[in-house]
Amino acid sequence: MRAVQSGLKGEIQDVRFELTKVDNKVDRIAIELIKTREEMATKTDFTYIKTQLSQIIANLDGLAGETADNRRTLLVYDKIIGEHGRQLNAHETRISSLENRS
């Protein structure tokens, strides 16, 4: 009987040792899982930021296009206003000339 008890004690110690090894492995897996979860959160944040930056760049491109269009429009209006100014000066000169004749 003592031999059986002694054998069982040895088996129990072996099982405890194996359980400790398994417990350590579970702890390492849990730590890696936490790290992986944090990395995934960081990657998700990075993906979100990357998407937001892409949208900002697209908006800036649109704004640059609108600015270029507005600049062209202003150049055209500047030319038109300049031509009107010259025409007004020419009209004033003619009117003054006609008034002086009278």
C-alpha beads as a LAMMPS data file, in Angstrom:
LAMMPS data file: protein, C-alpha beads

102 atoms
101 bonds

1 atom types
1 bond types

-500.0 500.0 xlo xhi
-500.0 500.0 ylo yhi
-500.0 500.0 zlo zhi

Masses

1 110.0

Atoms # bond

1 1 1 0.000 0.000 0.000
2 1 1 2.835 2.334 0.873
3 1 1 4.402 1.646 -2.466
4 1 1 1.156 2.641 -4.185
5 1 1 0.907 5.806 -2.074
6 1 1 4.501 6.654 -2.833
7 1 1 3.898 6.062 -6.535
8 1 1 0.764 8.218 -6.431
9 1 1 2.661 11.016 -4.678
10 1 1 5.257 10.905 -7.406
11 1 1 2.530 10.987 -10.081
12 1 1 0.824 13.917 -8.326
13 1 1 4.104 15.811 -8.243
14 1 1 4.608 15.132 -11.950
15 1 1 1.077 16.350 -12.711
16 1 1 1.638 19.484 -10.601
17 1 1 4.891 20.152 -12.460
18 1 1 3.157 19.721 -15.817
19 1 1 0.280 21.969 -14.675
20 1 1 2.799 24.634 -13.682
21 1 1 4.333 24.416 -17.162
22 1 1 0.885 24.652 -18.754
23 1 1 -0.015 27.565 -16.457
24 1 1 3.176 29.395 -17.515
25 1 1 2.343 28.789 -21.176
26 1 1 -1.180 30.131 -20.631
27 1 1 0.286 33.237 -18.974
28 1 1 2.645 33.800 -21.922
29 1 1 -0.219 33.305 -24.383
30 1 1 -2.361 35.769 -22.407
31 1 1 0.454 38.341 -22.491
32 1 1 0.900 37.846 -26.242
33 1 1 -2.857 38.159 -26.716
34 1 1 -2.872 41.459 -24.838
35 1 1 0.078 42.708 -26.928
36 1 1 -1.666 41.613 -30.118
37 1 1 -4.875 43.346 -29.063
38 1 1 -2.924 46.557 -28.357
39 1 1 -1.152 46.273 -31.715
40 1 1 -4.480 45.773 -33.471
41 1 1 -5.908 48.824 -31.699
42 1 1 -2.868 50.828 -32.790
43 1 1 -3.195 49.563 -36.359
44 1 1 -6.906 50.369 -36.309
45 1 1 -6.093 53.869 -35.053
46 1 1 -3.431 54.175 -37.759
47 1 1 -5.884 53.039 -40.427
48 1 1 -8.435 55.585 -39.176
49 1 1 -5.814 58.345 -39.186
50 1 1 -4.660 57.307 -42.660
51 1 1 -8.252 57.461 -43.908
52 1 1 -8.738 60.887 -42.339
53 1 1 -5.499 62.150 -43.897
54 1 1 -6.600 60.862 -47.293
55 1 1 -9.869 62.762 -46.922
56 1 1 -8.034 65.918 -45.851
57 1 1 -5.670 65.659 -48.825
58 1 1 -8.622 65.152 -51.181
59 1 1 -10.312 68.225 -49.695
60 1 1 -7.110 70.253 -50.056
61 1 1 -6.788 69.150 -53.686
62 1 1 -10.347 70.318 -54.301
63 1 1 -9.644 73.596 -52.563
64 1 1 -6.490 74.093 -54.641
65 1 1 -8.538 73.526 -57.794
66 1 1 -11.159 76.028 -56.676
67 1 1 -8.447 78.537 -55.816
68 1 1 -6.917 78.166 -59.281
69 1 1 -10.374 78.638 -60.860
70 1 1 -10.993 81.735 -58.739
71 1 1 -7.606 83.138 -59.686
72 1 1 -8.341 82.688 -63.389
73 1 1 -11.741 84.323 -62.904
74 1 1 -10.131 87.264 -61.100
75 1 1 -7.616 87.684 -63.912
76 1 1 -10.440 87.737 -66.454
77 1 1 -12.435 90.252 -64.380
78 1 1 -9.316 92.388 -63.933
79 1 1 -8.845 92.468 -67.700
80 1 1 -12.542 93.289 -68.286
81 1 1 -12.493 96.073 -65.677
82 1 1 -9.297 97.473 -67.215
83 1 1 -10.945 97.518 -70.636
84 1 1 -14.016 99.249 -69.208
85 1 1 -11.765 101.814 -67.552
86 1 1 -10.074 102.571 -70.866
87 1 1 -13.452 102.826 -72.590
88 1 1 -14.688 105.232 -69.896
89 1 1 -11.579 107.368 -70.319
90 1 1 -12.117 107.374 -74.093
91 1 1 -15.777 108.366 -73.599
92 1 1 -14.809 111.151 -71.198
93 1 1 -12.274 112.425 -73.699
94 1 1 -14.890 112.441 -76.474
95 1 1 -17.516 114.044 -74.270
96 1 1 -15.078 116.737 -73.153
97 1 1 -14.125 117.299 -76.779
98 1 1 -17.780 117.631 -77.783
99 1 1 -18.507 119.949 -74.881
100 1 1 -15.564 122.143 -75.807
101 1 1 -16.879 122.486 -79.390
102 1 1 -20.181 123.790 -78.237

Bonds

1 1 1 2
2 1 2 3
3 1 3 4
4 1 4 5
5 1 5 6
6 1 6 7
7 1 7 8
8 1 8 9
9 1 9 10
10 1 10 11
11 1 11 12
12 1 12 13
13 1 13 14
14 1 14 15
15 1 15 16
16 1 16 17
17 1 17 18
18 1 18 19
19 1 19 20
20 1 20 21
21 1 21 22
22 1 22 23
23 1 23 24
24 1 24 25
25 1 25 26
26 1 26 27
27 1 27 28
28 1 28 29
29 1 29 30
30 1 30 31
31 1 31 32
32 1 32 33
33 1 33 34
34 1 34 35
35 1 35 36
36 1 36 37
37 1 37 38
38 1 38 39
39 1 39 40
40 1 40 41
41 1 41 42
42 1 42 43
43 1 43 44
44 1 44 45
45 1 45 46
46 1 46 47
47 1 47 48
48 1 48 49
49 1 49 50
50 1 50 51
51 1 51 52
52 1 52 53
53 1 53 54
54 1 54 55
55 1 55 56
56 1 56 57
57 1 57 58
58 1 58 59
59 1 59 60
60 1 60 61
61 1 61 62
62 1 62 63
63 1 63 64
64 1 64 65
65 1 65 66
66 1 66 67
67 1 67 68
68 1 68 69
69 1 69 70
70 1 70 71
71 1 71 72
72 1 72 73
73 1 73 74
74 1 74 75
75 1 75 76
76 1 76 77
77 1 77 78
78 1 78 79
79 1 79 80
80 1 80 81
81 1 81 82
82 1 82 83
83 1 83 84
84 1 84 85
85 1 85 86
86 1 86 87
87 1 87 88
88 1 88 89
89 1 89 90
90 1 90 91
91 1 91 92
92 1 92 93
93 1 93 94
94 1 94 95
95 1 95 96
96 1 96 97
97 1 97 98
98 1 98 99
99 1 99 100
100 1 100 101
101 1 101 102
